[in-house]
Amino acid sequence: MSNVWNGLQNGEMDEINALIGPSLGKSIAQALEPRKPKRSKGVVKMFSEKGYGFIETGGRSIFFHLSACEDSDTAYIPLGQRVSYEVATDKFGKPCAVNVRMGTR
């Protein structure tokens, strides 16, 4: 019995198209369309004078650094401050808050 390739099966082509995009006939405009990052909201639970802290949202805490704050004209963020943020990963692969904004715009 010879091994004959029967092509891709059961949606495997959709996975390939998602990976390679325009080369398989997908629209270049669709492939290059930037995705708007999802913003989450929370409250500053802890902030250290060393410039880092934690934001609590939905019973979970996420790390942030003052350098990730868009409104970083201050060296201190008060506890209880409402903030909005985007989630990224730090250099260790752990989730952290970036583009932190004071208030919940």
Secondary structure, DSSP 8 states (H G I E B T S, - for coil): ---------TTHHHHHHHHHGGGGT--HHHHH-------EEEEEEEE-TTSEEEEEETTEEEEEEGGGBTTTTSS---TT-EEEEEEEE-TTS-EEEEEEEES--
